[in-house]
Every structure is written in structure tokens, then in C-alpha cells.
């Protein structure tokens, strides 16, 4: 499997470098190769910037970077300025000619990407953008922007159940039995959905689902928190805490007397979040609903004033 994964990524790399013209000496018909165009972009979007910062940001060889900067300066695209706080350092700035050269590259690249996206329509286009963003976040989680939390959209409850099934199968070995329960929960939620009493929230980073949670009406003025999860690439950002806070706030505003949930002793991170929000474990019981013996726990948060 590992060899197949490597092969698949290398195949995509060959396809993409060919598609974007990464090996062309004149990138997009301009006067720069792709590395030089990328350096031009970084200077334009960071100026004033030092060569050291550029080297760190791009992982570019210091000698190559120095030669390209010298060529840019010779072409009249770049100027160096002495820094007031460090006489040994030089800030790099684009000249008017440099900004014109950058504008040409930038506009042509935007047009090329628009043309590429134009071959994919509707949901396929959204799938493409989401897949590429997810790839970036998986390879570099720190590159993601701040998370946002929003109500669910069509199709997402089933995706949430599927993601939880996959993640718990990998982390805890919980298989088909859990998937059946999660599918039943989401199907019932959609079938009986009452937006004044129930909700599902999705956390996302740069448009990619990063976690989710449900609140359902249990009757007798009681609500239930269900299916809380956070994607591995998005953990340690406070997303789980924020999702639980949404549930507690919604339950209070809706007038529920209590908010209950079912979790497991092995899920320590989730239990810490519940405890931090005032939930109390009121019952424990061993079960084998997921195919293995587990200690389940019922937690409760009283909301009555």
C-alpha cells in the first residue's frame, strides 16, 4: 500500500508539473521560469523583505537566490535599501518595472487557473478545490487559516457519519456496528429535523470540513449532544471546545432543561472538553455494541436556571 501511495502522488506530480508548465524556461510565455516567477511573487507580496526571509520561506538555495536577485536588479526590476535597524541587511523592493513584470505573470497565472477550472463544472469544481485544499492542510496543517463554525449543508450529515466511522475504525478498531448507529442517527436527524429545536454545526478551515457535532431533541425538554468529532489535521486548535460551546449555547437559548451525551471512557480528550463545560458523568455501563467490550458513559449538563 505504501508503494502504491508513493506511485499515486508521483503520478499526480508529473501530471501537474506538465499541466502548469513548471519545466518551461519561459513560464506562461513570460520572461521568467517558474522558480523566478515564484520569487517575484514572494517579493511583491512581502515587500520590503530581506533575502534571508525569502530563503527561509521558499527553502531556496542561498547561492541561487542571490544570483536571481542580482539578475532582477540588473533588469531594473528590483532595488535594495539599507535597513535603519540593521546596517548590514538590505530590504528588497520591486521597482515600477518589477511591478509591471509581476502583474503580467500574476494575471497570466490567474487566467491559466481559470481556464483549467473551466474544464470542471458544478460539484466537480467544488470537489476539486476542496481536495486540493485538503491536501495542503494534511501536508501542512499550520498553513490553515482560522476555523469557522456554520450550520450544516445538504449532504453533510452522511459525510460526518462516514468520516467518524473511518476515523474510529482506524484509531479504535470500531467497525460496522458503529457505522450502523451513526447512519441511523443522521438519517433520523434529517427525517425529523426541526430547526427550532435541533441543529448540526460544521467547523471548517479554508472551506474544508474540520469537525462537526449535532444537537437533537430527546423530548421532555431534554436535548442530546451527538457525534462530536474533529479531523486529525485540525486538532489542538480548540475546535472541539467551540463545537461543544455551540451545543450548550443553543440548548440554553432553546429552553432545554438538560443536555445529555453518551461517550466512552477511552475518549479522554472529548471527556476533558465535556467536563470543562460543566457536564458530569452520571452513569457508566459496559457494552459490546461496537464489536468489543467498552465502558460507555452518560454525561449530563443541567441547564435550568
N, C-alpha and C positions, 0 to 999 in steps of 0.2 A: 504493500500500500504506500509506503514512504517513497519508493521509487516512482510509482505512478503519480503521486502528488508532485514530485520534482519535475517529472516529464510534462505534466499538465501546465505548470507555471512557466517552464521554459518555452513550451509551445505558444502560450499566450504572449510571452515577451517577444518572441520572434515575430508574431503577427502584429503586435502593437508598434514595435520599432519600425517595421516596414510601413505600417499604416500612417504613422505620423512623420515619416521621413527623418528619423533620428540619425541615420547614417549619411544623409545628404550633406555635401560640402556647403551648399547654399540652401539653408533651411527655409522652406516655403518660398523659395526664389529670392530670398533676401541676401544681403552681403555677409551674413553670419551663419556659422554652423550652429547646431542645437546647443552645445555647451556654451558658446559665446552668447547666443540669444538668451539662455537662462541667466548668465551672469549679468547681461544688460537689464534683464527684468529685475533681478535682485537689487541692483544699484538704483534703478528707477523707483522701486517701491520702498527702499530703506534709506535713501539719501537724506542727510550725509551719513556715510558709512565707511568704516575702515576696511582695509584688505584683510585684516585678521578676522573681523566679524564675518566677512564673506567666505573666507576659507572654512571657518567653523560651520557656517550654515550649509555650505554646499559639499563639504568634505573633499574639496578640490586640492590637488597638489599645489603647494605654495609656489613652486617654480613656474608651473603652467599658468597659475593665476596671475603672477607678476608679469609674465610675457603678454597675456591677453590685455591686462590693464594698460601696459605700455603701448600696445597696438591701438587700443581705444583712444588713448591720449594723443598718439601720433595722428590719428584720423580726425582729431578735433571733436571727439565725442565725450571726452572726459577731462575734468580738471581736478587738480589736487590742491587742498587748502590746509595750511598748518592749523592744528588744533590749539586753542587757547590754554586748555588744561594739560596738554602734553606736547611739548615742542618736537618730540621725536616722531609723533604719529601724524598721519595725513588723512584728512577726510576726502572721500571721493564723491564728486557730484557730476551729473551729466550737464553738458553744455546744451545750448539750444539745438545744435546739430545732433547731439546724442539723444535728446528727447524726440526729435523727429525720426531718428533711426529706430528708437524703441517703439514709437507709435506705429510705424509700419509693421514691425514684427508682431506687436501685440494685436493689431487689427487683423492681420492675416491669420494668426493662430486662432483668434475668436471665430473668424469666418470658416476656417477649416473644421473646427469642432462643431459649429452649427451645421455645416454640410454633412458631417459624419452622423450627428444626431438626427438629421433629416431623413436618414435611411431607416429609422426606427420610430414607430408612432405609438401613441396612446400608452397603455400599461407597459408595453415593452420598453418604451423610453424611460418610464419611471423605474422599471426594474433594472435597467442598465445603470442609471445614475446611482440608485441605491446600492447595487452590487459593487460598483467601483468605490463608493464612499465607505462601504463596509470593509472592503479590502484594505483601504488606508487605515481605518480605525483598528482593525485586527493587527496590522503590522506595526502601527504606531499609535497606540491609544492616547498618548499625550497630545496628539495633533487635533483631537476633537475640541469643538467649542463647548460652551456651557450647555447643559441639558435643559430641555423644556418639557413640561407635562401638559398633555391635552386630552380631551375625550377621545374615545376610540372611533375608528372609521370602519366602513364596511369591509368585511373580510378579516379584520384583525383579531377578533376573539378566537377564531380557529387557528390562526398563526400563533397566538400566545400559547394555546394548549399544545400545539406541535413543538414549539421551542422548549417549553417546560419538560415535555416528555423526553426530548432528545438530551437536554442538559442533565436531568435526573438519572436517565439511563446511563449516561457516561460517568457521573460523579458518584452515584449510589447504587447503580445496578437495578433501579426500579424500572420495570418494563411495561408490558402491555396492560397490566392491571391498572397502573396509574394512568396510562393514556386513556383507558375507558372512562375512568372517573372524570378526568379533565374534559374530555369531549362531552360527557353528559352535562357537566356544569356549564360549559359555554353554550351548548345547544339550548338548555333550559333558560339561560340568561337571555339569549336572543329571542326565543319564542315568547317569553313572558315579560320582556323588557318594559319597565315603567320608568321613564327618565326623571320623574319627580321623586322616585324612591330608590333608584338603583343607578349605578354608573360603573364604567370601566375607564381607567386612565392609562395612557401610554406615555412613557418617558422616551424622548428621542434626543439623539445627538447628531447634529448636521443632517437631519432628516432620516436617520436610521433608528429603528426601534432598539431601545436600550434597556427596557424593562416595562412591567405592567402590573396592574392589580385590579380587582373587582370588588364592589360592594353590592350585596344582594339583600333583598327584603326577606327576612325569615318569619315574618308575622309577629303578632303580639308586641309590636313596637320594638322588635329586635332586628338588628342588621348583622350581616356576616361579611367579614373580610376574606377574600378568596384569591388564590393563585398569584400571590406576590412572587415576582422574580425579577432579577437584574442580570443582564447579559454579562458574561465574564469580562469582556473588554471594557465594560463601563463601571466596574466595581470600584469601591473606595472613592466615590465621588459624592456620596450622600444621596444617591437616587432612591435606595430602598427606604430611607428615612423620610424623604419627601413624599413618596407614594403613600406610605402609611399615614403621614400627616394629612394628605388629601382625603383619605378614607375617614379619619377621625373628624375632620372639619365638616365633611359632607354629612356624616351621621348626626353630628350635633345640630347642624343647621336644618336638617330634615325632621328633627324631632324624635329620633330614636332614643330609647331608654338605655340601650346597651349595644355594644359592638363585640361580637364573638369571632373566634377563628380557631381553626384546627391546624396544628403543626406537629413537628416531631422533635424529640429530644436531641437528635443528631444535627439538627439545623441550628447550630449555635449562633450564627450571625443574625439570622432572622429573629431568633428569640431575644437577642440583645436589643434589637430595634423595638420589638413589641414592649419589652419591659421599660424602655426609655420613654415610651408614650403612655405608660400607666396601665398597660394590660397586666393581668395577673393570671397565672396558671391555676385553674380551678379543678382540673380533673386530668388524670393520666390513665391510659389503658394500653395493654399490648394487643397488637393486631397483626394479621398477615395479609392484608388486602393488596399489598404490592408484591406479593410472592415471597417475602421474607419477614421474619418476626421483627416488629418495630414498636417502640413506645410512642404512641400518639399522645398529644396534649391538647386540651381545650383551654383557651385563654379568653378572658373576658375583660371588657372595659365598661364600667358603669358611667353613663352619660347624664343621668338625671341630675338636675341642679340641686 
